[in-house]
Amino acid sequence: MTHFADAARQTTRALRELFPRTPLQRNDFLSRKYGAEIWLKREDLTPVRSYKLRGAYNAMRKVRSLNPGQRHFVCASAGNHAQGVAFASHHFGVQATIFMPVTTPQQKIDKTRAFGGDNVRIVLTGDYFDQTLAASQRFCAEEGAHFLSPFDDEDVIEGQASVAVELLDQLGQSPDLVILPVGGGGLSSGVTRYLRAESPQTAFRFVEPKGGASLTAALAAHEPVTLKRVDNFVDGAAVARIGDRTFAALNWVNPAEVLIAPEDRICTTMLTMLNTEGIVLEPAGALAVDALADLGPEIAGKTVVCVTSGGNFDFERLPEVKERALRYSGVKKYFILRMPQRPGALREFLAMLGPDDDIARFEYLKKSARNFGSVLIGIETKDAANFQKLFDQLDAAAFQYRDITQDEILSEFLI
């Protein structure tokens, strides 16, 4: 453990040739809200707006120190790891071939190319990441290049540990609690490995998105397992299988210390941080802050560090984030109303709406019977309690309706 801590400190010093340490900022808004000292380790402020640059740089540095002739690196990524590899390859003056799924948004492709310049070649292949990964590994073997894993690599883990080196130096004391997002496990492995040696009194909480809880599954099975289904909304942490090396570094974790964050709640956290603090976080970058809601009184009076792991948010996704946040907060609902086909029925329904209720969607789906027609209605209001008043009136008037706000299948097709 001492060797790892020394290596992490050496890596942190080496990183200074690439970028200054990221800020550790006390957040007044969150501190007041939770009655604690809440600090944010702003990994969203690295040159590539995520901590991934640390691991990519360190792995590339280590490989080149052992084999200076290695000038070709390969990775498979549609996001932050790709940008970290691109930035590092330009810094070292080596070539990087980056495989991305065909479905990768153009914005991410352009940013990766901008960071790497002429040192990067991007290959778009595969509809799904597994296909992209397989193609990159075949290419790597054929070309004799070095494959850079996004998380399941000792040098990458060591690079991510530099986050812990910095925050401990910046805080000047041991935090009571550090909250870490978990995807493949590289960040959480590196940070906990360092802090358990250098700050043994510090406790940890780990946060996974509900649709990609690979650490939770691995702890239950006592080994890494592949999730049958992954919700890719939290794309920076939605990993189907935690790494073998990272799980070996995290198998001591108590399952009770792993928190699950619903994707829609993460959206409310993203909007709060944007609107209140002016901080742009991607879904994975908001995980640690989002977990504060689950801890509540447990953290009162304590010094807590949340690692905001990334800020690569495409603002074209903002309407979706707002929509999901409104639904989670209960102030927007969708329902199917069986509308009587008689004069005055629509006017009767509209009269039930309160002054704070706004129709966001109104669409006739079909005339389901001679005397009735199905209508898809979206209502947005200022207070979630207003919906119970509306539904009480609908019941009293014998209007038939079905709330489909949380119905994943119907929502996917109709909304």
C-alpha positions in Angstrom: 0.0 0.0 0.0 2.9 2.4 0.8 4.4 1.7 -2.6 1.1 2.6 -4.3 0.8 5.8 -2.3 4.3 6.8 -3.3 3.6 6.0 -6.9 0.4 8.0 -6.8 2.3 11.0 -5.5 4.9 10.6 -8.2 2.2 10.4 -10.8 0.6 13.6 -9.4 3.9 15.5 -9.7 4.3 14.2 -13.3 0.8 15.4 -14.2 1.7 19.0 -13.4 3.5 19.2 -16.8 0.0 18.6 -18.3 -2.3 20.7 -16.2 -2.6 22.3 -12.7 -4.4 20.5 -10.0 -8.2 20.8 -10.2 -9.9 23.0 -7.6 -11.3 21.7 -4.4 -14.2 24.1 -3.6 -16.4 24.5 -0.6 -19.9 24.8 -1.8 -22.0 27.1 0.3 -25.3 26.1 -1.2 -24.9 22.4 -0.5 -23.3 23.0 2.8 -26.3 25.0 4.0 -28.8 22.5 2.6 -27.3 19.5 4.3 -25.8 21.2 7.4 -22.3 19.9 6.6 -19.1 21.1 5.1 -19.5 20.0 1.5 -16.5 20.3 -0.8 -16.5 19.6 -4.5 -13.4 18.1 -6.2 -13.9 19.7 -9.6 -12.7 17.1 -12.1 -15.1 18.7 -14.6 -12.4 21.4 -14.9 -9.5 19.4 -16.3 -8.5 20.3 -19.9 -10.8 17.6 -21.2 -13.5 18.2 -18.5 -13.1 14.9 -16.8 -10.7 12.9 -14.7 -10.1 10.4 -17.5 -7.1 12.4 -18.7 -5.2 11.4 -15.5 -5.3 7.6 -16.1 -4.7 7.9 -19.9 -1.7 10.1 -19.3 -0.2 7.9 -16.6 -0.7 4.7 -18.6 0.9 6.2 -21.7 3.8 7.6 -19.6 4.5 4.3 -17.9 4.4 2.3 -21.2 6.8 4.7 -22.9 9.2 4.7 -20.0 9.5 0.9 -20.3 9.4 0.9 -24.1 10.3 4.3 -25.7 9.8 2.8 -29.1 6.1 2.3 -28.5 4.5 5.1 -30.5 1.0 3.6 -31.3 -1.8 3.4 -28.8 -5.4 2.1 -29.3 -8.6 2.6 -27.3 -12.3 2.1 -27.6 -14.5 4.8 -26.2 -17.3 7.1 -27.1 -16.7 9.7 -24.5 -14.3 10.9 -21.8 -11.6 8.2 -22.1 -11.3 8.9 -25.9 -10.7 12.6 -25.2 -8.2 11.8 -22.5 -6.2 9.5 -24.8 -6.4 12.0 -27.6 -5.0 14.8 -25.4 -2.2 12.6 -24.0 -1.2 11.3 -27.4 -0.8 14.9 -28.7 1.2 15.7 -25.6 3.6 12.8 -26.1 3.7 13.1 -29.9 2.5 9.6 -30.5 -0.2 8.1 -32.6 -3.6 7.0 -31.2 -6.2 5.1 -33.0 -9.6 5.6 -31.3 -12.5 3.3 -32.1 -15.9 4.7 -31.6 -19.4 3.3 -32.2 -21.1 4.5 -35.4 -23.8 6.0 -33.2 -21.4 8.4 -31.4 -22.7 12.0 -31.5 -20.7 14.2 -33.8 -19.9 16.6 -31.0 -17.9 13.9 -29.2 -16.1 12.9 -32.4 -15.2 16.6 -33.1 -13.9 17.2 -29.5 -11.8 14.1 -29.6 -10.3 15.1 -32.9 -9.7 18.6 -31.6 -7.7 17.4 -28.6 -5.6 15.0 -30.6 -5.1 16.8 -33.9 -2.9 15.0 -36.4 -1.9 12.5 -33.7 -5.4 10.9 -33.7 -7.2 8.7 -36.1 -10.8 7.9 -35.4 -12.5 4.7 -36.6 -16.2 4.5 -36.4 -17.4 0.9 -36.3 -20.1 -1.1 -34.6 -23.6 -0.1 -33.5 -22.9 -1.2 -29.9 -19.8 -0.7 -27.8 -19.1 -4.4 -27.5 -18.6 -4.6 -31.2 -16.5 -1.5 -31.2 -14.3 -2.9 -28.4 -13.8 -6.2 -30.2 -12.8 -4.4 -33.4 -10.3 -2.2 -31.5 -8.6 -5.2 -29.8 -8.3 -7.1 -33.1 -6.7 -4.0 -34.7 -4.4 -3.6 -31.8 -3.1 -7.1 -32.0 -2.6 -6.8 -35.8 -0.7 -3.5 -35.5 1.4 -4.3 -32.5 -0.1 -1.3 -30.7 -0.7 -0.9 -27.0 -4.3 -1.0 -25.8 -5.3 1.6 -23.3 -8.2 0.3 -21.1 -10.5 3.0 -19.7 -10.4 1.6 -16.2 -9.2 -2.0 -15.9 -5.5 -1.3 -15.9 -3.1 -0.8 -12.9 -1.5 2.3 -14.4 -4.9 3.9 -15.1 -5.9 3.2 -11.5 -2.7 4.7 -10.3 -3.3 7.8 -12.5 -6.9 8.3 -11.1 -5.4 8.1 -7.5 -3.9 11.5 -8.2 -7.4 12.9 -7.5 -7.0 11.7 -3.9 -3.4 13.0 -3.6 -4.6 16.5 -4.6 -7.8 16.6 -2.4 -6.0 15.5 0.7 -3.3 18.2 0.2 -5.8 20.9 -0.7 -8.1 20.1 2.3 -5.2 20.0 4.7 -7.0 17.4 6.9 -8.7 14.1 6.5 -12.3 14.4 5.3 -14.9 12.5 7.2 -16.5 11.1 4.0 -15.6 11.0 0.3 -18.4 10.3 -2.2 -17.3 8.6 -5.5 -19.2 7.8 -8.7 -18.6 4.3 -10.0 -18.7 3.1 -13.6 -15.9 0.7 -14.4 -14.3 1.4 -11.1 -11.0 3.0 -12.0 -11.6 6.3 -10.1 -13.0 4.7 -7.0 -10.2 2.0 -6.9 -7.5 4.6 -7.1 -8.9 7.1 -4.7 -9.8 4.6 -2.0 -6.6 2.7 -2.3 -4.6 5.9 -1.6 -6.9 7.3 1.1 -7.2 4.0 3.0 -3.4 4.2 3.4 -3.0 7.9 4.0 -6.3 8.8 5.7 -7.6 5.6 7.3 -10.3 7.5 9.3 -12.0 8.6 6.1 -15.2 6.8 5.2 -16.6 6.3 1.7 -19.8 6.1 -0.2 -20.1 4.8 -3.8 -22.7 5.9 -6.2 -24.0 4.0 -9.3 -26.7 4.8 -11.7 -29.8 2.6 -11.3 -29.5 1.4 -14.9 -25.8 0.4 -14.5 -25.1 -0.9 -11.0 -22.2 -3.2 -11.9 -20.4 -2.8 -8.5 -23.6 -3.8 -6.7 -24.0 -6.8 -8.8 -20.4 -7.8 -8.4 -20.5 -7.5 -4.6 -23.6 -9.7 -4.5 -21.9 -12.4 -6.6 -18.5 -11.9 -5.0 -17.1 -11.5 -8.6 -17.6 -9.3 -11.6 -20.8 -10.1 -13.5 -22.2 -8.8 -16.8 -25.5 -6.9 -16.4 -28.2 -8.2 -18.8 -29.5 -4.6 -19.4 -27.9 -1.2 -19.1 -29.5 2.2 -19.3 -27.0 4.4 -21.2 -28.4 7.7 -20.0 -25.6 8.1 -17.5 -23.1 7.3 -20.3 -20.0 8.1 -18.3 -20.8 5.5 -15.6 -23.2 3.0 -17.3 -20.9 0.0 -17.5 -22.3 -3.5 -17.9 -19.4 -5.1 -16.1 -16.9 -3.7 -13.5 -13.3 -4.5 -14.3 -11.5 -7.5 -12.8 -8.6 -5.4 -11.5 -10.9 -2.7 -10.2 -13.2 -5.1 -8.4 -10.2 -6.8 -6.8 -9.4 -3.3 -5.4 -13.0 -2.8 -4.2 -14.1 -6.2 -3.0 -13.8 -5.0 0.6 -16.7 -2.6 0.1 -19.7 -3.1 2.3 -22.8 -3.3 -0.1 -24.6 -0.9 2.3 -22.0 1.8 1.3 -23.1 1.6 -2.3 -25.9 4.0 -3.2 -28.1 3.7 -6.3 -29.1 6.9 -8.0 -32.3 7.0 -10.2 -31.6 8.5 -13.6 -34.5 11.0 -13.4 -33.3 12.2 -10.0 -29.8 12.8 -11.4 -31.5 15.1 -13.9 -32.9 17.2 -11.0 -29.4 17.5 -9.5 -27.9 18.5 -12.9 -30.5 21.3 -13.3 -30.0 22.5 -9.7 -26.2 22.7 -10.0 -26.6 24.5 -13.4 -29.3 27.0 -12.3 -28.2 27.6 -8.7 -24.4 27.3 -9.0 -23.7 27.7 -12.7 -21.8 24.4 -12.7 -22.2 22.2 -15.8 -22.1 18.5 -15.0 -22.7 15.5 -17.2 -25.0 12.8 -15.7 -22.0 10.8 -14.3 -20.4 14.0 -13.0 -23.5 14.7 -10.9 -23.7 11.3 -9.2 -21.7 12.2 -6.1 -23.7 15.3 -5.5 -27.0 13.5 -6.2 -26.1 10.9 -3.5 -26.2 13.7 -0.8 -30.0 13.3 -0.9 -29.8 9.7 0.3 -27.4 10.6 3.2 -29.3 13.5 4.7 -28.9 13.7 8.5 -26.0 11.1 8.4 -23.6 13.8 7.1 -24.7 16.7 9.4 -21.7 18.5 10.8 -19.2 16.4 8.8 -16.6 17.3 6.2 -17.7 15.7 2.9 -15.9 15.6 -0.5 -17.9 14.9 -3.6 -15.9 14.2 -6.7 -17.7 15.8 -9.7 -16.1 13.5 -12.2 -17.0 15.2 -15.5 -18.7 18.1 -17.3 -18.9 16.9 -20.9 -22.6 17.7 -21.3 -24.1 18.2 -24.7 -26.7 20.9 -24.3 -28.8 19.3 -27.1 -29.7 16.9 -24.3 -31.0 19.7 -22.0 -34.7 19.3 -23.1 -34.5 15.6 -22.2 -32.9 16.4 -18.8 -35.5 19.0 -18.0 -38.3 16.6 -19.0 -37.0 13.8 -16.8 -36.4 16.2 -13.9 -40.0 17.5 -14.1 -41.4 14.0 -14.1 -39.3 12.9 -11.2 -40.3 16.0 -9.2 -43.9 15.1 -9.8 -44.8 18.4 -11.5 -45.3 16.9 -14.9 -47.4 13.9 -15.8 -48.7 12.2 -18.9 -52.0 10.3 -19.0 -54.4 8.8 -21.5 -57.9 10.2 -21.1 -60.9 8.4 -22.5 -62.8 11.4 -23.8 -66.5 11.2 -24.3 -67.5 12.1 -27.8 -70.2 14.6 -26.9 -70.5 18.4 -27.1 -69.0 20.1 -24.1 -66.8 17.2 -22.9 -63.6 18.9 -23.7 -64.8 22.2 -22.1 -65.7 20.2 -19.0 -62.2 18.8 -18.8 -60.5 22.1 -19.3 -62.6 23.6 -16.5 -61.0 21.1 -14.1 -57.5 22.6 -14.6 -56.2 25.0 -12.0 -54.5 28.3 -12.6 -51.1 26.7 -12.2 -51.8 23.8 -14.6 -50.4 24.0 -18.1 -51.2 21.7 -21.0 -47.8 20.6 -22.5 -49.2 17.9 -24.8 -52.7 17.2 -26.2 -53.1 14.6 -28.9 -56.0 12.5 -30.0 -54.6 8.9 -30.4 -57.7 7.2 -31.9 -61.4 6.9 -31.6 -61.6 3.8 -29.5 -65.4 3.4 -29.7 -68.3 5.2 -31.2 -68.8 7.3 -28.1 -65.3 7.7 -26.8 -61.8 8.7 -28.1 -58.4 8.3 -26.5 -56.4 11.4 -25.8 -52.7 11.7 -24.8 -52.4 14.6 -22.4 -49.3 16.1 -20.8 -49.8 18.5 -17.9 -47.2 20.6 -16.2 -47.9 22.3 -12.9 -46.2 24.2 -10.1 -47.1 21.9 -7.3 -47.2 18.1 -7.4 -50.2 18.2 -5.1 -52.3 19.8 -7.9 -52.5 16.5 -9.7 -54.5 14.8 -6.9 -57.0 17.7 -7.1 -57.3 17.1 -10.8 -57.6 13.4 -10.5 -60.3 13.8 -7.8 -62.3 15.9 -10.2 -61.9 13.4 -13.0 -63.1 10.6 -10.8 -66.1 12.6 -9.6 -67.1 13.3 -13.2 -66.6 9.6 -14.1 -63.8 10.4 -16.7 -61.7 7.4 -17.3 -57.9 8.0 -17.4 -54.6 6.2 -17.0 -51.4 7.8 -15.6 -48.5 6.6 -17.9 -45.8 8.9 -16.6 -43.8 6.0 -15.1 -44.9 3.4 -17.7 -41.6 2.8 -19.5 -43.1 1.0 -22.5 -46.0 3.4 -23.2 -43.8 6.4 -22.5 -41.2 5.2 -25.0 -43.8 4.9 -27.8 -46.1 7.7 -27.0 -44.0 10.4 -25.3 
